[in-house]
Amino acid sequence: MEKTLNIFDSIVFGYKKFWQSKWALISLGAILYLINKPSFVVERLAENNPQVTLLPLLSLAVDILSLIVISMIMPGIIQILLEAYNDKISIHEITFSKLFSKINLTPRYALGFVIYGLICLGGTILVIIPGIIWGIKYCFWIFILIDKNLSAWESIKFSGKITYGYKKKLLILLLASPILAIITFLIGFFPCLLLICIHLYKQLLSFYEEKHGITN
């Protein structure tokens, strides 16, 4: 019998965690925003000044640099939030060194990011809807990569396994995202969304392990 995935509980969990540590999480959101901001600025310059031939190359270089920096700190951020979920640490305990605590996973994260992006892009090119479905199906790869220490490809495949039969319910979270963005002051939206997704991931993981008789 298929277990019931409680989207509402996950949203409440993420929202409560956000308000308990809103300034720390908003700071995380600000860091991620500042890392990505130069990429947006240069891309806009390239669009508005097509006569400057070097701008597209500069935009590509900045995009690659942003991906590298994000790939260095995102595994650390996920590890912090996973530990906060299990009450092993407080989100207030975030330090600069903790952000880079999983820097060894940088290549794996970058590869997973590229593969996931290509999967979503491929689905979108086909007919948009597959892009959304595949985006939901494989979206938990990043938590699996950190939590289970799997390769990028294995993490993506495992995400497909645990989301089997639950994609329609997970779509509800996607539809609720604009509201979440407003109540988390926009800049705190991404960290709050990560907390919600971790709660969902833990539910899906427990369902999968119970169904297949897997014990930790």
Backbone as a chain_set.jsonl record, in Angstrom:
{"seq": "MEKTLNIFDSIVFGYKKFWQSKWALISLGAILYLINKPSFVVERLAENNPQVTLLPLLSLAVDILSLIVISMIMPGIIQILLEAYNDKISIHEITFSKLFSKINLTPRYALGFVIYGLICLGGTILVIIPGIIWGIKYCFWIFILIDKNLSAWESIKFSGKITYGYKKKLLILLLASPILAIITFLIGFFPCLLLICIHLYKQLLSFYEEKHGITN", "coords": {"N": [[0.847, -1.203, 0.0], [0.565, 2.187, -0.899], [2.262, 4.783, 0.738], [1.161, 7.84, 2.314], [2.165, 10.932, 1.223], [2.942, 13.774, 2.975], [2.626, 16.846, 2.097], [1.884, 19.285, 3.21], [2.737, 19.148, 5.918], [5.49, 19.186, 5.502], [5.869, 21.725, 4.404], [5.05, 23.311, 6.563], [7.007, 22.528, 8.419], [9.387, 23.489, 7.158], [8.795, 26.225, 7.084], [8.54, 26.855, 9.826], [11.143, 26.265, 10.74], [12.477, 28.149, 9.258], [11.582, 30.595, 10.397], [12.559, 30.29, 12.953], [15.249, 30.561, 12.592], [15.656, 32.777, 10.971], [17.374, 34.96, 10.259], [19.889, 33.834, 9.924], [19.336, 32.087, 7.818], [18.419, 33.858, 5.873], [20.781, 35.199, 5.478], [22.273, 33.158, 4.308], [20.808, 32.896, 1.946], [21.337, 35.416, 0.873], [24.084, 35.25, 0.402], [24.172, 33.284, -1.622], [22.722, 34.645, -3.554], [24.396, 36.854, -4.094], [26.579, 35.566, -5.173], [25.538, 34.651, -7.572], [24.673, 36.986, -8.779], [26.604, 38.602, -10.361], [26.701, 37.061, -12.692], [24.108, 37.35, -13.753], [24.129, 40.1, -14.272], [26.209, 40.468, -16.18], [25.213, 38.865, -18.217], [22.9, 40.274, -18.909], [24.092, 42.632, -19.834], [25.37, 41.631, -22.087], [23.171, 40.96, -23.654], [22.034, 43.461, -24.107], [24.009, 44.782, -25.441], [24.871, 43.788, -28.122], [26.779, 44.361, -30.02], [29.231, 44.336, -28.82], [31.579, 42.096, -28.95], [33.037, 40.544, -27.142], [31.578, 40.265, -24.83], [29.688, 38.035, -24.694], [31.51, 35.899, -24.326], [32.675, 36.684, -21.93], [30.423, 36.531, -20.315], [29.958, 33.757, -20.365], [32.288, 32.889, -19.068], [31.948, 34.027, -16.52], [29.631, 32.697, -15.738], [30.59, 30.06, -15.538], [32.465, 30.405, -13.493], [30.752, 31.144, -11.394], [29.297, 28.764, -11.125], [31.324, 27.065, -10.239], [32.001, 28.203, -7.723], [29.51, 28.039, -6.388], [29.268, 25.274, -6.431], [31.217, 24.62, -4.647], [30.282, 25.451, -2.16], [27.589, 24.652, -1.868], [27.249, 21.82, -1.241], [28.16, 21.89, 1.426], [26.252, 23.588, 2.591], [23.928, 22.037, 2.279], [24.644, 19.867, 3.892], [24.732, 21.121, 6.41], [22.013, 21.832, 6.707], [20.83, 19.31, 6.648], [21.857, 18.235, 9.014], [20.724, 20.035, 10.777], [18.071, 19.394, 10.445], [17.988, 16.902, 11.682], [18.405, 17.75, 14.207], [21.022, 17.856, 15.094], [22.708, 19.978, 14.991], [22.383, 23.55, 15.448], [20.944, 25.869, 13.205], [21.875, 28.365, 13.632], [24.49, 27.978, 14.221], [26.027, 28.099, 11.999], [29.032, 28.545, 10.312], [31.771, 30.112, 8.534], [33.65, 28.193, 7.871], [32.124, 25.861, 7.966], [30.571, 26.094, 5.699], [32.288, 25.313, 3.734], [32.764, 22.722, 4.342], [32.264, 20.425, 2.922], [33.78, 20.511, 0.654], [35.196, 18.723, -0.82], [33.353, 17.422, -2.341], [32.842, 18.967, -4.495], [33.424, 18.526, -7.386], [31.639, 16.399, -7.866], [29.133, 17.494, -7.212], [28.987, 19.577, -9.11], [28.955, 18.102, -11.495], [26.564, 16.659, -11.138], [24.763, 18.791, -11.09], [24.989, 19.772, -13.706], [24.152, 17.5, -15.206], [21.516, 17.165, -14.217], [20.442, 19.622, -15.003], [20.606, 19.375, -17.801], [18.866, 17.236, -18.213], [16.394, 18.37, -17.434], [16.305, 20.474, -19.27], [16.255, 19.056, -21.68], [13.759, 17.783, -21.458], [12.105, 20.015, -21.443], [12.558, 21.096, -23.971], [11.393, 19.122, -25.499], [8.49, 19.01, -24.871], [7.831, 20.903, -22.827], [6.109, 20.029, -20.568], [7.235, 17.39, -19.973], [9.703, 18.322, -19.058], [9.069, 19.608, -16.643], [8.027, 17.435, -15.203], [10.252, 15.669, -15.131], [12.004, 17.339, -13.824], [10.873, 17.457, -11.27], [10.918, 14.731, -10.634], [13.652, 14.081, -10.396], [14.639, 15.857, -8.531], [15.619, 15.51, -5.934], [18.191, 14.721, -5.932], [20.454, 16.106, -4.993], [20.312, 16.048, -2.183], [20.487, 13.345, -1.734], [23.014, 12.806, -2.749], [24.666, 14.026, -0.824], [23.687, 12.958, 1.618], [23.721, 10.161, 1.269], [26.121, 9.765, 0.113], [26.592, 9.146, -2.628], [27.441, 8.756, -6.144], [27.14, 11.365, -8.662], [25.454, 10.56, -10.823], [24.277, 8.203, -9.799], [22.909, 9.299, -7.647], [20.998, 10.876, -8.925], [19.55, 8.891, -10.286], [18.586, 7.457, -8.076], [16.929, 9.331, -6.916], [14.88, 9.321, -8.77], [13.788, 6.859, -8.191], [12.774, 7.064, -5.526], [10.834, 8.996, -5.806], [8.887, 7.856, -7.282], [5.557, 7.52, -8.14], [4.79, 9.699, -6.665], [4.92, 12.148, -7.873], [2.821, 13.857, -8.707], [1.825, 14.855, -6.304], [4.074, 16.199, -5.401], [4.129, 18.232, -7.19], [2.406, 20.073, -6.149], [3.914, 21.507, -4.309], [5.545, 22.933, -6.034], [3.653, 24.606, -7.205], [2.974, 26.073, -4.989], [5.156, 27.605, -4.534], [5.45, 30.456, -5.276], [3.976, 31.732, -3.216], [5.402, 30.94, -0.959], [7.779, 32.249, -1.493], [7.085, 34.912, -1.076], [6.408, 35.007, 1.699], [8.812, 34.483, 2.837], [10.39, 36.62, 2.462], [11.517, 36.732, -0.087], [14.46, 36.632, -0.516], [15.058, 34.772, 1.384], [13.852, 32.589, 0.463], [15.001, 30.376, -1.005], [16.726, 28.915, 0.882], [14.674, 28.196, 2.703], [13.045, 26.648, 1.056], [14.802, 24.544, 0.592], [14.859, 23.352, 3.131], [12.205, 22.469, 3.323], [12.217, 20.63, 1.23], [14.086, 18.807, 2.2], [12.663, 17.698, 4.323], [10.619, 16.466, 2.87], [12.178, 14.726, 1.365], [13.183, 13.027, 3.376], [10.809, 11.789, 4.169], [10.081, 10.435, 1.771], [12.308, 8.801, 1.454], [12.114, 7.135, 3.702], [9.718, 5.819, 3.093], [10.484, 4.418, 0.789], [12.576, 2.777, 1.747], [11.209, 1.257, 3.633], [9.388, -0.081, 1.991], [11.091, -1.665, 0.474], [12.346, -3.146, 2.342], [14.69, -2.197, 3.517], [17.129, -1.596, 5.93], [18.751, 0.667, 8.155]], "CA": [[0.0, 0.0, 0.0], [1.364, 3.402, -1.018], [2.201, 5.698, 1.875], [0.696, 9.185, 1.985], [3.175, 11.981, 1.351], [2.3, 14.95, 3.561], [3.259, 18.074, 1.617], [1.584, 20.374, 4.144], [3.643, 19.019, 7.063], [6.826, 19.594, 5.069], [5.851, 23.183, 4.267], [5.007, 23.842, 7.931], [8.334, 22.291, 8.995], [10.333, 24.432, 6.574], [8.41, 27.578, 7.487], [8.893, 27.017, 11.243], [12.605, 26.311, 10.818], [12.891, 29.436, 8.701], [11.343, 31.668, 11.355], [13.425, 30.082, 14.112], [16.622, 30.958, 12.252], [15.447, 33.537, 9.736], [18.494, 35.811, 9.859], [20.95, 32.947, 9.423], [18.913, 31.566, 6.519], [18.415, 34.989, 4.94], [22.198, 35.427, 5.168], [22.634, 32.129, 3.328], [20.174, 33.291, 0.691], [22.055, 36.589, 0.365], [25.371, 34.765, -0.123], [23.902, 32.624, -2.904], [22.296, 35.691, -4.488], [25.564, 37.65, -4.472], [27.424, 34.738, -6.04], [24.895, 34.553, -8.886], [24.36, 38.315, -9.311], [27.46, 39.015, -11.482], [26.315, 36.305, -13.887], [22.91, 37.993, -14.302], [24.502, 41.436, -14.753], [26.979, 40.332, -17.424], [24.296, 38.32, -19.228], [22.047, 41.387, -19.356], [24.947, 43.518, -20.632], [25.591, 40.978, -23.382], [21.918, 41.051, -24.409], [21.78, 44.855, -24.468], [25.127, 45.321, -26.234], [25.306, 42.7, -29.01], [27.913, 44.783, -30.834], [30.468, 44.057, -28.067], [31.74, 40.655, -29.206], [33.665, 39.839, -26.026], [30.645, 40.106, -23.712], [29.199, 36.652, -24.554], [32.58, 35.076, -23.747], [32.78, 37.085, -20.526], [29.238, 35.977, -19.655], [30.205, 32.324, -20.192], [33.336, 32.733, -18.051], [31.347, 34.354, -15.222], [28.712, 31.585, -15.431], [31.407, 28.919, -15.104], [33.023, 30.761, -12.187], [29.647, 31.068, -10.426], [29.009, 27.344, -10.915], [32.409, 26.503, -9.423], [31.861, 28.692, -6.343], [28.295, 27.417, -5.849], [29.555, 23.846, -6.241], [32.102, 24.5, -3.486], [29.598, 25.695, -0.884], [26.26, 24.037, -1.757], [27.279, 20.581, -0.448], [28.274, 22.263, 2.838], [24.951, 24.117, 3.01], [23.015, 20.894, 2.401], [25.059, 19.11, 5.075], [24.288, 21.901, 7.571], [20.554, 21.73, 6.814], [20.52, 17.921, 7.006], [22.155, 18.092, 10.442], [19.717, 20.827, 11.493], [16.837, 18.595, 10.39], [18.124, 15.851, 12.7], [18.685, 18.442, 15.476], [22.408, 17.637, 15.514], [23.252, 21.32, 15.177], [21.447, 24.644, 15.221], [21.285, 26.646, 12.01], [22.615, 29.537, 14.11], [25.891, 27.6, 14.367], [26.687, 28.16, 10.694], [30.273, 29.319, 10.242], [32.374, 30.135, 7.203], [34.323, 26.908, 7.638], [31.104, 24.834, 7.718], [30.117, 26.224, 4.316], [33.242, 24.605, 2.875], [33.063, 21.438, 4.991], [32.112, 19.336, 1.948], [34.396, 21.008, -0.582], [35.665, 17.556, -1.581], [32.263, 16.973, -3.212], [32.648, 19.984, -5.534], [33.275, 17.965, -8.743], [30.447, 15.557, -7.919], [27.974, 18.386, -7.242], [28.977, 20.275, -10.402], [28.525, 17.13, -12.501], [25.142, 16.415, -10.905], [24.047, 20.008, -11.486], [24.966, 19.809, -15.176], [23.303, 16.394, -15.684], [20.128, 17.494, -13.869], [20.041, 20.727, -15.868], [20.418, 18.863, -19.163], [17.638, 16.423, -18.198], [15.256, 19.305, -17.409], [16.31, 21.198, -20.544], [15.805, 18.121, -22.706], [12.316, 17.61, -21.308], [11.449, 21.274, -21.808], [12.635, 21.206, -25.43], [10.431, 18.167, -26.064], [7.143, 19.609, -24.796], [7.701, 21.621, -21.547], [5.581, 19.18, -19.49], [8.247, 16.427, -19.512], [10.738, 19.042, -18.312], [8.554, 19.804, -15.285], [7.926, 16.112, -14.57], [11.602, 15.175, -14.854], [12.577, 18.225, -12.814], [10.344, 16.989, -9.981], [11.345, 13.34, -10.431], [15.068, 13.96, -10.038], [15.053, 17.04, -7.764], [16.206, 15.194, -4.626], [19.535, 14.173, -6.151], [21.471, 16.803, -4.204], [20.249, 15.562, -0.8], [20.968, 11.959, -1.773], [24.461, 12.867, -2.96], [25.304, 14.355, 0.455], [23.222, 12.071, 2.687], [24.086, 8.764, 0.992], [27.48, 9.772, -0.445], [26.582, 8.451, -3.909], [27.927, 9.534, -7.28], [26.122, 12.264, -9.21], [24.495, 9.798, -11.617], [23.538, 7.305, -8.908], [22.009, 10.147, -6.855], [19.89, 11.249, -9.801], [18.733, 7.682, -10.497], [17.916, 7.102, -6.827], [15.839, 10.302, -6.76], [13.79, 8.819, -9.598], [13.182, 5.703, -7.517], [12.0, 7.426, -4.33], [9.699, 9.863, -6.166], [7.939, 7.084, -8.094], [4.195, 7.523, -7.62], [4.521, 10.878, -5.827], [5.22, 13.376, -8.618], [1.661, 14.76, -8.722], [1.769, 15.545, -5.01], [5.214, 17.108, -5.329], [3.783, 19.378, -8.029], [1.731, 21.035, -5.268], [4.957, 22.37, -3.754], [5.948, 23.829, -7.115], [2.586, 25.596, -7.36], [2.948, 26.912, -3.785], [6.429, 28.326, -4.433], [5.328, 31.92, -5.237], [3.515, 32.154, -1.887], [6.544, 30.744, -0.055], [8.754, 33.301, -1.783], [6.612, 36.155, -0.459], [6.44, 34.96, 3.163], [10.205, 34.347, 3.294], [11.072, 37.848, 2.035], [12.176, 36.439, -1.359], [15.861, 36.23, -0.413], [15.146, 33.593, 2.245], [13.032, 31.545, -0.15], [15.738, 29.174, -1.393], [17.029, 28.091, 2.064], [13.418, 27.648, 3.234], [12.648, 25.582, 0.133], [15.696, 23.409, 0.845], [14.382, 22.695, 4.358], [10.969, 21.763, 2.967], [12.593, 19.487, 0.392], [14.742, 17.816, 3.06], [11.582, 17.008, 5.036], [9.988, 15.593, 1.878], [13.16, 13.679, 1.037], [13.221, 12.051, 4.472], [9.57, 11.006, 4.07], [10.172, 9.558, 0.603], [13.353, 7.813, 1.722], [11.582, 6.148, 4.653], [8.737, 5.015, 2.353], [11.221, 3.531, -0.122], [13.311, 1.782, 2.533], [10.22, 0.347, 4.228], [8.824, -0.888, 0.906], [12.088, -2.612, -0.023], [12.936, -3.858, 3.473], [16.049, -1.71, 3.758], [17.345, -1.096, 7.286], [20.011, 1.399, 8.302]], "C": [[0.883, 1.253, 0.0], [1.15, 4.319, 0.182], [1.753, 7.087, 1.406], [1.796, 10.202, 2.251], [2.496, 13.253, 1.828], [3.065, 16.214, 3.183], [3.084, 19.198, 2.629], [2.518, 20.335, 5.352], [5.048, 19.496, 6.712], [6.922, 21.11, 4.937], [5.857, 23.84, 5.64], [6.368, 23.691, 8.604], [9.339, 23.322, 8.479], [10.072, 25.857, 7.019], [8.792, 27.841, 8.94], [10.4, 27.141, 11.418], [13.128, 27.651, 10.31], [12.741, 30.546, 9.728], [12.177, 31.517, 12.623], [14.836, 30.608, 13.852], [16.624, 31.858, 11.021], [16.654, 34.352, 9.305], [19.656, 34.996, 9.322], [20.602, 32.448, 8.021], [18.842, 32.668, 5.464], [19.847, 35.324, 4.534], [22.693, 34.417, 4.138], [22.069, 32.479, 1.949], [20.895, 34.462, 0.045], [23.393, 36.189, -0.25], [25.178, 34.141, -1.505], [23.487, 33.638, -3.969], [23.497, 36.481, -5.002], [26.506, 36.875, -5.385], [26.861, 34.701, -7.461], [24.674, 35.903, -9.561], [25.266, 38.74, -10.47], [27.097, 38.32, -12.788], [25.104, 36.943, -14.56], [23.253, 39.342, -14.938], [25.215, 41.349, -16.099], [26.102, 39.793, -18.552], [23.392, 39.409, -19.786], [22.84, 42.369, -20.227], [25.161, 42.947, -22.03], [24.347, 41.079, -24.264], [21.683, 42.466, -24.933], [22.867, 45.468, -25.344], [25.678, 44.235, -27.169], [26.516, 43.055, -29.86], [29.255, 44.53, -30.146], [30.683, 42.544, -28.086], [32.322, 39.879, -28.03], [32.701, 39.56, -24.871], [30.065, 38.692, -23.597], [30.243, 35.716, -23.946], [32.759, 35.383, -22.271], [31.618, 36.507, -19.73], [29.422, 34.489, -19.378], [31.228, 32.075, -19.088], [32.786, 32.991, -16.65], [30.383, 33.25, -14.79], [29.478, 30.381, -14.889], [31.989, 29.169, -13.72], [31.959, 30.665, -11.096], [29.316, 29.62, -10.096], [30.062, 26.701, -10.02], [32.247, 26.904, -7.961], [30.637, 28.069, -5.672], [28.542, 25.949, -5.536], [30.458, 23.6, -5.042], [31.344, 24.616, -2.172], [28.247, 24.995, -0.743], [26.275, 22.708, -1.004], [27.381, 20.851, 1.046], [26.961, 22.785, 3.389], [23.954, 22.979, 3.214], [23.35, 20.069, 3.633], [24.595, 19.804, 6.353], [22.785, 21.723, 7.787], [20.107, 20.308, 7.152], [20.762, 17.683, 8.493], [21.157, 18.875, 11.284], [18.384, 20.085, 11.519], [16.851, 17.528, 11.48], [18.441, 16.408, 14.084], [20.087, 18.15, 16.009], [23.125, 18.968, 15.74], [22.118, 22.327, 15.025], [21.892, 25.395, 13.972], [22.076, 27.89, 12.398], [24.109, 29.252, 14.223], [26.656, 27.641, 13.051], [27.915, 29.058, 10.774], [30.815, 29.236, 8.821], [33.0, 28.787, 6.872], [33.318, 25.793, 7.337], [30.588, 24.891, 6.278], [31.012, 25.438, 3.362], [33.584, 23.221, 3.427], [32.964, 20.246, 4.038], [32.72, 19.726, 0.598], [34.919, 19.87, -1.451], [34.609, 17.022, -2.553], [31.99, 17.947, -4.361], [32.498, 19.392, -6.936], [31.991, 17.152, -8.903], [29.181, 16.414, -8.011], [27.863, 19.066, -8.606], [28.491, 19.349, -11.512], [27.029, 16.844, -12.371], [24.29, 17.584, -11.361], [23.896, 20.07, -13.004], [24.041, 18.722, -15.73], [21.826, 16.704, -15.438], [19.604, 18.608, -14.772], [19.764, 20.272, -17.288], [19.149, 18.016, -19.269], [16.406, 17.33, -18.266], [15.146, 20.06, -18.73], [15.798, 20.311, -21.669], [14.302, 17.916, -22.662], [11.546, 18.84, -21.734], [11.438, 21.456, -23.321], [11.605, 20.292, -26.093], [9.02, 18.744, -26.077], [6.91, 20.303, -23.466], [7.26, 20.707, -20.405], [6.586, 18.123, -19.036], [9.355, 17.084, -18.699], [10.336, 19.258, -16.866], [8.528, 18.477, -14.532], [9.299, 15.583, -14.192], [12.296, 16.03, -13.802], [12.151, 17.815, -11.416], [10.898, 15.607, -9.643], [12.767, 13.242, -9.882], [15.562, 15.054, -9.087], [15.738, 16.735, -6.434], [17.635, 14.663, -4.737], [20.568, 14.808, -5.229], [21.492, 16.329, -2.754], [20.788, 14.134, -0.711], [22.483, 11.928, -1.909], [25.195, 13.11, -1.649], [24.97, 13.315, 1.515], [23.712, 10.635, 2.514], [25.484, 8.62, 0.388], [27.571, 8.949, -1.735], [27.188, 9.336, -4.992], [26.792, 10.415, -7.799], [25.042, 11.48, -9.957], [23.648, 8.871, -10.753], [22.539, 8.092, -8.058], [20.779, 10.53, -7.666], [18.966, 10.054, -10.038], [17.946, 7.318, -9.24], [16.766, 8.062, -6.534], [14.627, 9.856, -7.575], [13.053, 7.662, -8.947], [12.288, 6.133, -6.356], [10.801, 8.319, -4.649], [8.649, 9.123, -6.994], [6.557, 7.045, -7.418], [3.828, 8.764, -6.82], [4.677, 12.2, -6.582], [4.052, 14.362, -8.636], [1.563, 15.541, -7.414], [2.905, 16.557, -4.884], [4.978, 18.353, -6.181], [3.093, 20.465, -7.211], [2.741, 22.02, -4.696], [5.417, 23.38, -4.798], [4.93, 24.949, -7.289], [2.535, 26.559, -6.176], [4.182, 27.801, -3.667], [6.298, 29.853, -4.421], [4.887, 32.451, -3.872], [4.652, 32.043, -0.88], [7.573, 31.844, -0.249], [8.375, 34.608, -1.093], [6.791, 36.125, 1.055], [7.849, 34.753, 3.713], [11.052, 35.514, 2.792], [11.911, 37.637, 0.773], [13.584, 35.879, -1.191], [16.043, 35.018, 0.499], [14.409, 32.401, 1.67], [13.811, 30.262, -0.411], [16.145, 28.329, -0.19], [15.785, 27.451, 2.67], [12.938, 26.49, 2.365], [13.513, 24.341, 0.328], [15.25, 22.634, 2.083], [13.105, 21.896, 4.099], [11.298, 20.499, 2.178], [13.303, 18.406, 1.196], [13.689, 17.009, 3.818], [10.865, 16.031, 4.099], [10.901, 14.423, 1.528], [13.195, 12.603, 2.109], [11.96, 11.18, 4.485], [9.672, 9.97, 2.948], [11.194, 8.449, 0.815], [12.841, 6.722, 2.657], [10.547, 5.246, 3.981], [9.449, 3.972, 1.491], [11.921, 2.417, 0.647], [12.364, 0.766, 3.168], [9.661, -0.608, 3.172], [9.785, -1.984, 0.458], [12.828, -3.336, 1.102], [14.365, -3.469, 3.762], [16.138, -1.166, 5.174], [18.691, -0.415, 7.36], [20.962, 0.66, 9.243]], "O": [[1.821, 1.367, 0.789], [0.02, 4.594, 0.585], [1.944, 7.455, 0.246], [2.294, 10.314, 3.371], [1.585, 13.76, 1.174], [4.021, 16.603, 3.853], [4.01, 19.969, 2.88], [3.036, 21.372, 5.767], [5.716, 20.132, 7.527], [7.93, 21.71, 5.31], [6.581, 24.81, 5.865], [6.835, 24.608, 9.278], [10.053, 23.95, 9.261], [11.004, 26.61, 7.3], [9.305, 28.912, 9.264], [10.88, 28.007, 12.149], [14.083, 28.211, 10.848], [13.655, 31.348, 9.917], [12.47, 32.506, 13.293], [15.528, 31.043, 14.772], [17.476, 31.726, 10.142], [16.941, 34.435, 8.111], [20.33, 35.41, 8.38], [21.464, 32.393, 7.143], [19.166, 32.439, 4.299], [20.102, 35.69, 3.387], [23.433, 34.763, 3.217], [22.754, 32.373, 0.932], [21.052, 34.507, -1.176], [23.791, 36.717, -1.289], [25.927, 34.431, -2.438], [23.853, 33.51, -5.137], [23.605, 36.747, -6.199], [27.151, 37.451, -6.262], [27.615, 34.717, -8.434], [24.505, 35.966, -10.779], [24.751, 39.204, -11.487], [27.175, 38.919, -13.86], [25.065, 37.069, -15.784], [22.737, 39.686, -16.002], [24.872, 42.063, -17.041], [26.231, 40.214, -19.702], [23.146, 39.464, -20.991], [22.33, 42.875, -21.228], [25.138, 43.672, -23.024], [24.455, 41.261, -25.476], [21.2, 42.655, -26.049], [22.677, 46.539, -25.92], [26.824, 43.813, -27.02], [27.205, 42.169, -30.366], [30.296, 44.511, -30.802], [30.048, 41.807, -27.332], [32.116, 38.669, -27.934], [32.98, 38.709, -24.026], [29.958, 38.186, -22.481], [29.906, 34.842, -23.147], [32.969, 34.484, -21.457], [31.801, 36.047, -18.603], [29.087, 34.008, -18.295], [31.064, 31.168, -18.272], [33.112, 32.271, -15.706], [30.323, 32.905, -13.61], [29.068, 29.761, -13.908], [32.011, 28.275, -12.874], [32.228, 30.165, -10.004], [29.081, 29.278, -8.937], [29.738, 25.892, -9.15], [32.341, 26.064, -7.066], [30.712, 27.624, -4.527], [28.089, 25.437, -4.512], [30.468, 22.504, -4.482], [31.7, 23.972, -1.185], [27.794, 24.762, 0.377], [25.382, 22.477, -0.189], [26.775, 20.143, 1.851], [26.589, 22.469, 4.52], [23.223, 22.958, 4.205], [22.451, 19.619, 4.343], [24.116, 19.146, 7.277], [22.337, 21.492, 8.91], [19.118, 20.12, 7.861], [19.972, 17.011, 9.156], [20.782, 18.44, 12.373], [17.655, 20.145, 12.51], [15.832, 17.284, 12.125], [18.711, 15.655, 15.019], [20.321, 18.188, 17.217], [24.028, 19.069, 16.57], [21.037, 21.998, 14.537], [23.089, 25.535, 13.72], [22.853, 28.412, 11.599], [24.91, 30.183, 14.312], [27.823, 27.253, 13.005], [27.839, 30.192, 11.246], [30.383, 28.409, 8.017], [32.898, 28.299, 5.747], [33.608, 24.888, 6.554], [30.213, 23.867, 5.707], [30.561, 24.959, 2.322], [34.579, 22.619, 3.024], [33.517, 19.181, 4.314], [32.233, 19.321, -0.457], [35.068, 20.022, -2.664], [34.926, 16.266, -3.471], [31.027, 17.778, -5.11], [31.533, 19.721, -7.626], [31.337, 17.209, -9.944], [28.271, 16.109, -8.782], [26.78, 19.127, -9.188], [27.709, 19.759, -12.37], [26.313, 16.791, -13.371], [23.224, 17.396, -11.948], [22.823, 20.377, -13.523], [23.237, 18.99, -16.623], [20.989, 16.532, -16.325], [18.471, 18.551, -15.249], [18.805, 20.723, -17.914], [18.443, 18.064, -20.276], [15.492, 17.09, -19.055], [14.049, 20.264, -19.251], [15.01, 20.748, -22.508], [13.643, 17.878, -23.701], [10.466, 18.736, -22.316], [10.446, 21.911, -23.892], [11.02, 20.642, -27.118], [8.425, 18.944, -27.136], [5.768, 20.27, -23.007], [7.946, 20.613, -19.388], [6.786, 17.96, -17.833], [9.886, 16.483, -17.765], [11.158, 19.112, -15.96], [8.948, 18.396, -13.378], [9.501, 15.105, -13.075], [13.074, 15.527, -12.991], [12.956, 17.821, -10.485], [11.296, 15.347, -8.507], [13.049, 12.42, -9.01], [16.765, 15.172, -8.857], [16.377, 17.617, -5.861], [18.215, 14.211, -3.75], [21.463, 14.121, -4.736], [22.561, 16.217, -2.155], [21.455, 13.765, 0.256], [23.156, 11.123, -1.265], [26.221, 12.485, -1.382], [25.855, 12.841, 2.228], [24.073, 9.972, 3.486], [25.971, 7.51, 0.178], [28.499, 8.16, -1.916], [27.419, 10.525, -4.775], [25.633, 10.237, -7.425], [23.851, 11.709, -9.747], [22.438, 8.766, -10.954], [21.443, 7.604, -7.78], [19.657, 10.511, -7.159], [17.743, 10.191, -9.995], [16.784, 6.919, -9.321], [15.747, 7.66, -5.971], [13.488, 9.995, -7.131], [11.846, 7.501, -9.125], [11.173, 5.632, -6.212], [9.857, 8.395, -3.862], [7.63, 9.706, -7.365], [6.418, 6.595, -6.281], [2.699, 8.887, -6.346], [4.573, 13.267, -5.977], [4.267, 15.573, -8.587], [1.258, 16.733, -7.413], [2.722, 17.64, -4.328], [5.561, 19.405, -5.921], [3.185, 21.647, -7.543], [2.469, 23.218, -4.605], [5.65, 24.546, -4.481], [5.3, 26.105, -7.496], [2.114, 27.707, -6.316], [4.242, 28.66, -2.788], [6.975, 30.502, -3.624], [5.365, 33.493, -3.424], [4.849, 32.931, -0.052], [8.172, 32.319, 0.716], [9.239, 35.324, -0.587], [7.268, 37.097, 1.641], [8.059, 34.838, 4.923], [12.276, 35.413, 2.706], [12.925, 38.312, 0.595], [13.876, 34.781, -1.664], [17.05, 34.315, 0.408], [14.339, 31.339, 2.29], [13.34, 29.175, -0.078], [15.935, 27.116, -0.22], [15.827, 26.3, 3.104], [12.48, 25.47, 2.88], [13.019, 23.217, 0.242], [15.262, 21.403, 2.086], [12.949, 20.782, 4.598], [10.731, 19.434, 2.425], [13.145, 17.218, 0.912], [13.804, 15.79, 3.944], [10.545, 14.909, 4.489], [10.455, 13.282, 1.409], [13.231, 11.412, 1.802], [12.028, 9.985, 4.774], [9.389, 8.789, 3.148], [10.98, 7.306, 0.412], [13.095, 5.537, 2.441], [10.496, 4.048, 4.258], [9.068, 2.802, 1.467], [11.868, 1.252, 0.251], [12.667, -0.425, 3.237], [9.484, -1.798, 3.433], [9.365, -3.087, 0.107], [13.805, -4.045, 0.861], [15.166, -4.295, 4.2], [15.303, -0.356, 5.577], [19.655, -0.842, 6.725], [22.075, 1.127, 9.488]]}, "num_chains": 1, "name": "protein.A"}
